[in-house]
Amino acid sequence: MTSKKKNKLPTTEEFLQYKPKRLDFEWFTNEEGLVGLKVPKFKSKHGKYFCKIIKKDNAFTANMDKLGSLVWMNCNEKNTVKQILETIKKEFPDEEKIDQRLFVFIQQMKNLNYLDY
């Protein structure tokens, strides 16, 4: 019998207590304060070698908008999701459904293995 607890989604209150952390990616902020994240295309030796042969960079840059940039910079393993939500609510007071956007963004970043918690 498999455990249902393993696949159980966290409650909103549980999720708000998570402390997301950025994984080991090179990132930068541009002159506008927006984050660019250097993401490797390939992790295998073969993929890296292929990029070298065709003289292409083995990374692409994922450019974030203002909201994503602010969230990324606050995912430092110290701030809870609740604290990040409070920060972005102050910065974007007129943004609708900002809590939902934050939850989806963090979950997407985790699914892409850019963040962990």
N, C-alpha and C positions, 0 to 999 in steps of 0.2 A: 504494500500500500504506500503510495507516495504522500508526502507531507504537503498539505495545502498551505501551510504557513510559509513555506519557502517562496511561493509565487504570490503571496498576499501583498497587495499594494499598501503602502503606508497611508495612514489617515492624514488629513491636512495638518493636524497638530503635530504628528510625528515628523512629517516632511519639513515643517517650519523649524524643527530643532536640528535638522541636518546641517553639517558644516562643510559645504562644498570646497574642494581644493582643485586648483589647476594642476594638470598633469605636466610632465616634462616636455613642454613645447617652447620653442623660441617664439617670442612675441614682442611687439613694439607698439608705441603709440605714434601716430603721425602728428603733423603740426596742428590739426584740429582736435587732437586728444582722442581720436578713434583708434581702436585696437586692430592690429593686423596680426594674425596668427599663422606662423609658418608650419604647414602640415606636410609631413613626408608622404609622397605618393606610394613608395614601396618601402617595406621593411626588410625584405629578403635580400640576400646577396645578389641573386639573379636580377631582381628588379633594379637594384642600385647600379649594377654593372650595365644593364641595358640603357639606363639614363646616361651613364658615362659614355657609352659607345655612340649614342646619338647626340651627345653634347647638349643634353637638356638637364635642367635642374630637377633634382629628385624631390622637390617640394612645391607646393602651391601656397598662395597667401589667401587665407579666409579673412575678409574684411568685415568688421562688425559695425553696426550702427551705434548711435549714442547710447541707447538702452543696453544693448549687448555689451558694449565696451565698459559701461559702468558696472554691470553685473560681473563681467570677467575680472575686472580689477578688484572686486570685493570677494571673489572666491579664493580666499587665502587660508582656508582651514581654521580661521579664527571666528569669522562672522557666520552666524546661523542664517538660514534662508529667511527667517523672520526679520533679522537685522538688515539683510540685503533688501527685503521688501520695503521696510521703513525708509531706507536710503533712497530707493528709486521712486517711492511715492512723493518724497520731498522734492526730488529733482524733476519729476514729471507729474505734477499735480492734476493735470487735465486729461491724462491718459486713461482711457477706458479699459476695464478688465486687466489692469496691470498685474494683478496677482496671478491670473491665469497665464498671461504671457510669460511671466517669470518662471512659473512652474514648468511650462512646456519647454522654455529655453534651457533650463537647467537639465531637464530630463533628456532633451536632444543632445546636449553637450556630453552628458554621461553616456548615452547610447553610442556616440561617435568616439568615445574614449578620450575626450578632451578634458573632462572633469571626473572627479570621484567624490564620494562622501561616505 
